Amino acid sequence: MVEDTPLEIQIPDHLRGLDPLRVCIRPEHISLGRPGTGPGPAFTGTLASYAFLGQTVRSTIITPGGASLLVDLSTQEWLALKLAVGEAVAWRIQPGQAMIFADDGTALGHC
């Protein structure tokens, strides 16, 4: 779940039945766009800030529940979006990029 929204992921067969599992996503493995665009369902949020870091732009998204999410995009992708602080955004986890960890912190695989 991301806040109160279920997150559908494909758990590898060898990890099924292990409980609990923690899913982590790196900032560069999140896609960002405008609401209503892009493939499939998306989560929503508000652009709180951004910083140019050379070839990358790191943005901070605030989810409806108040969580802070970092998203790294190439500068080219960022400039094409033409987003401003305070705007609504849609974000998606790129397929196959989530990392699965056991509750003790042991890395178990990707999903």
PASEBA-1860 file (N, C-alpha, C; in nm, 3 decimals):
! residues 111
1> MVEDTPLE> 0.084/-0.118/0.000/0.000/0.000/0.000/0.089/0.124/0.000 ~ 0.049/0.221/-0.076/0.108/0.354/-0.070/-0.002/0.441/-0.012 ~ 0.018/0.480/0.113/-0.086/0.545/0.191/-0.206/0.451/0.192 ~ -0.321/0.489/0.140/-0.437/0.399/0.142/-0.464/0.335/0.007 ~ -0.371/0.347/-0.087/-0.390/0.292/-0.220/-0.308/0.165/-0.237 ~ -0.374/0.054/-0.273/-0.300/-0.071/-0.293/-0.198/-0.055/-0.405 ~ -0.083/-0.117/-0.387/0.024/-0.117/-0.486/0.036/-0.259/-0.538 ~ 0.007/-0.278/-0.666/0.017/-0.411/-0.725/0.157/-0.434/-0.777
9> IQIPDHLR> 0.222/-0.538/-0.725/0.354/-0.576/-0.774/0.356/-0.727/-0.792 ~ 0.443/-0.771/-0.879/0.461/-0.915/-0.902/0.573/-0.964/-0.811 ~ 0.538/-1.043/-0.712/0.637/-1.100/-0.620/0.691/-1.228/-0.683 ~ 0.824/-1.240/-0.693/0.881/-1.364/-0.747/0.834/-1.485/-0.666 ~ 0.814/-1.598/-0.734/0.762/-1.718/-0.669/0.840/-1.757/-0.544 ~ 0.972/-1.746/-0.548/1.051/-1.791/-0.434/1.035/-1.701/-0.310 ~ 0.966/-1.587/-0.325/0.944/-1.498/-0.212/0.801/-1.503/-0.159 ~ 0.715/-1.573/-0.231/0.575/-1.580/-0.187/0.566/-1.649/-0.051
17> GLDPLRVC> 0.483/-1.594/0.034/0.464/-1.651/0.167/0.554/-1.591/0.272 ~ 0.659/-1.521/0.232/0.743/-1.454/0.331/0.669/-1.329/0.379 ~ 0.673/-1.306/0.508/0.601/-1.192/0.561/0.674/-1.140/0.683 ~ 0.689/-1.015/0.702/0.655/-0.908/0.610/0.768/-0.881/0.512 ~ 0.734/-0.819/0.402/0.831/-0.774/0.303/0.824/-0.623/0.293 ~ 0.937/-0.562/0.265/0.943/-0.416/0.248/0.980/-0.389/0.102 ~ 0.909/-0.299/0.037/0.935/-0.262/-0.101/0.993/-0.121/-0.102 ~ 1.109/-0.104/-0.168/1.175/0.026/-0.176/1.198/0.063/-0.322
25> IRPEHISL> 1.185/0.191/-0.350/1.201/0.240/-0.487/1.299/0.356/-0.485 ~ 1.398/0.350/-0.572/1.496/0.458/-0.583/1.434/0.577/-0.658 ~ 1.480/0.699/-0.630/1.423/0.818/-0.695/1.431/0.814/-0.847 ~ 1.531/0.752/-0.904/1.545/0.747/-1.051/1.456/0.640/-1.115 ~ 1.387/0.562/-1.033/1.298/0.458/-1.085/1.151/0.495/-1.074 ~ 1.126/0.624/-1.064/0.989/0.675/-1.060/0.970/0.767/-1.180 ~ 0.861/0.747/-1.250/0.826/0.834/-1.363/0.732/0.943/-1.313 ~ 0.745/1.059/-1.371/0.665/1.174/-1.329/0.597/1.234/-1.450
33> GRPGTGPG> 0.474/1.279/-1.433/0.402/1.342/-1.544/0.285/1.423/-1.491 ~ 0.207/1.468/-1.583/0.086/1.543/-1.547/-0.028/1.443/-1.525 ~ -0.121/1.474/-1.433/-0.235/1.385/-1.411/-0.310/1.359/-1.541 ~ -0.353/1.234/-1.560/-0.430/1.197/-1.678/-0.346/1.164/-1.800 ~ -0.213/1.166/-1.786/-0.126/1.130/-1.898/-0.046/1.007/-1.860 ~ 0.009/0.941/-1.958/0.095/0.825/-1.934/0.016/0.696/-1.929 ~ 0.088/0.585/-1.934/0.024/0.453/-1.939/-0.023/0.407/-1.801 ~ -0.139/0.348/-1.796/-0.188/0.284/-1.676/-0.215/0.378/-1.560
41> PAFTGTLA> -0.251/0.317/-1.445/-0.284/0.397/-1.327/-0.160/0.466/-1.270 ~ -0.184/0.575/-1.200/-0.075/0.650/-1.139/-0.119/0.699/-1.002 ~ -0.020/0.726/-0.919/-0.043/0.790/-0.791/-0.038/0.940/-0.814 ~ -0.091/1.017/-0.720/-0.092/1.161/-0.737/-0.014/1.229/-0.625 ~ 0.016/1.354/-0.647/0.085/1.433/-0.547/0.094/1.576/-0.594 ~ 0.167/1.655/-0.518/0.188/1.797/-0.549/0.338/1.822/-0.552 ~ 0.384/1.893/-0.654/0.525/1.928/-0.664/0.557/2.031/-0.557 ~ 0.643/1.995/-0.462/0.679/2.085/-0.352/0.805/2.165/-0.381
49> SYAFLGQT> 0.901/2.104/-0.450/1.026/2.173/-0.481/1.103/2.093/-0.585 ~ 1.205/2.156/-0.642/1.294/2.086/-0.733/1.429/2.156/-0.734 ~ 1.532/2.079/-0.773/1.667/2.134/-0.780/1.738/2.075/-0.901 ~ 1.803/2.161/-0.977/1.883/2.115/-1.091/2.016/2.064/-1.037 ~ 2.052/1.942/-1.077/2.176/1.878/-1.033/2.259/1.837/-1.155 ~ 2.274/1.927/-1.248/2.346/1.895/-1.371/2.256/1.822/-1.468 ~ 2.285/1.695/-1.495/2.205/1.617/-1.590/2.076/1.564/-1.530 ~ 2.058/1.586/-1.400/1.941/1.536/-1.329/1.870/1.650/-1.257
57> VRSTIITP> 1.738/1.637/-1.248/1.659/1.727/-1.164/1.596/1.641/-1.056 ~ 1.618/1.679/-0.931/1.556/1.608/-0.818/1.437/1.689/-0.772 ~ 1.321/1.626/-0.775/1.199/1.694/-0.731/1.145/1.626/-0.606 ~ 1.076/1.704/-0.526/1.010/1.652/-0.407/0.860/1.661/-0.429 ~ 0.796/1.547/-0.416/0.652/1.535/-0.434/0.590/1.509/-0.297 ~ 0.483/1.579/-0.266/0.408/1.554/-0.143/0.280/1.480/-0.181 ~ 0.261/1.362/-0.122/0.144/1.281/-0.153/0.023/1.336/-0.078 ~ -0.098/1.294/-0.117/-0.218/1.342/-0.048/-0.216/1.317/0.103
65> GGASLLVD> -0.148/1.211/0.146/-0.138/1.180/0.289/-0.026/1.252/0.361 ~ 0.052/1.334/0.286/0.158/1.412/0.348/0.297/1.351/0.342 ~ 0.311/1.236/0.278/0.444/1.175/0.265/0.526/1.251/0.162 ~ 0.656/1.253/0.182/0.749/1.319/0.090/0.816/1.213/0.004 ~ 0.820/1.237/-0.126/0.875/1.141/-0.222/0.976/1.212/-0.311 ~ 1.097/1.157/-0.323/1.197/1.212/-0.413/1.188/1.146/-0.548 ~ 1.196/1.226/-0.654/1.192/1.175/-0.791/1.307/1.240/-0.868 ~ 1.390/1.159/-0.930/1.500/1.208/-1.014/1.466/1.185/-1.160
73> LSTQEWLA> 1.469/1.291/-1.240/1.447/1.284/-1.384/1.566/1.344/-1.455 ~ 1.586/1.304/-1.579/1.688/1.372/-1.657/1.643/1.517/-1.676 ~ 1.739/1.606/-1.691/1.704/1.747/-1.711/1.618/1.764/-1.835 ~ 1.646/1.687/-1.939/1.567/1.694/-2.063/1.421/1.656/-2.037 ~ 1.398/1.546/-1.963/1.261/1.506/-1.929/1.192/1.614/-1.847 ~ 1.265/1.668/-1.749/1.208/1.771/-1.661/1.164/1.895/-1.740 ~ 1.252/1.943/-1.826/1.219/2.063/-1.903/1.099/2.041/-1.994 ~ 1.084/1.920/-2.046/0.970/1.889/-2.133/0.837/1.893/-2.055
81> LKLAVGEA> 0.841/1.861/-1.926/0.718/1.859/-1.845/0.667/2.000/-1.812 ~ 0.757/2.096/-1.801/0.720/2.236/-1.770/0.632/2.245/-1.645 ~ 0.677/2.181/-1.538/0.603/2.184/-1.412/0.645/2.301/-1.325 ~ 0.552/2.348/-1.242/0.579/2.455/-1.147/0.546/2.407/-1.007 ~ 0.616/2.459/-0.909/0.589/2.426/-0.769/0.441/2.455/-0.739 ~ 0.379/2.360/-0.670/0.238/2.373/-0.635/0.144/2.299/-0.730 ~ 0.197/2.255/-0.844/0.112/2.183/-0.942/0.090/2.038/-0.901 ~ -0.026/1.986/-0.943/-0.056/1.844/-0.925/0.027/1.763/-1.024
89> VAWRIQPG> 0.076/1.648/-0.979/0.154/1.559/-1.064/0.104/1.416/-1.048 ~ 0.140/1.334/-1.145/0.113/1.190/-1.140/0.247/1.120/-1.137 ~ 0.261/1.015/-1.056/0.386/0.940/-1.053/0.359/0.791/-1.057 ~ 0.455/0.721/-1.119/0.445/0.577/-1.137/0.580/0.512/-1.107 ~ 0.575/0.395/-1.051/0.697/0.317/-1.032/0.725/0.244/-1.162 ~ 0.847/0.256/-1.213/0.883/0.190/-1.338/0.881/0.039/-1.316 ~ 0.823/-0.037/-1.410/0.812/-0.183/-1.395/0.948/-0.249/-1.372 ~ 0.951/-0.341/-1.278/1.071/-0.419/-1.251/1.177/-0.346/-1.172
97> QAMIFADD> 1.148/-0.227/-1.123/1.251/-0.148/-1.055/1.237/-0.142/-0.903 ~ 1.132/-0.196/-0.849/1.116/-0.196/-0.703/1.206/-0.304/-0.644 ~ 1.269/-0.273/-0.531/1.352/-0.370/-0.460/1.272/-0.426/-0.343 ~ 1.285/-0.557/-0.322/1.215/-0.623/-0.212/1.318/-0.658/-0.105 ~ 1.285/-0.626/0.019/1.371/-0.656/0.133/1.291/-0.734/0.237 ~ 1.361/-0.824/0.307/1.301/-0.889/0.423/1.293/-0.785/0.534 ~ 1.215/-0.814/0.635/1.198/-0.719/0.744/1.330/-0.689/0.816 ~ 1.427/-0.781/0.807/1.557/-0.758/0.872/1.653/-0.678/0.786
105> GTALGHC> 1.607/-0.633/0.666/1.691/-0.551/0.578/1.765/-0.628/0.471 ~ 1.751/-0.759/0.468/1.817/-0.841/0.367/1.751/-0.819/0.230 ~ 1.832/-0.783/0.129/1.779/-0.767/-0.007/1.742/-0.903/-0.064 ~ 1.622/-0.913/-0.119/1.574/-1.041/-0.170/1.554/-1.042/-0.322 ~ 1.540/-0.928/-0.385/1.522/-0.927/-0.530/1.448/-0.804/-0.579 ~ 1.419/-0.803/-0.709/1.345/-0.696/-0.776/1.204/-0.743/-0.809 ~ 1.114/-0.646/-0.824/0.980/-0.679/-0.874/0.928/-0.563/-0.955
END
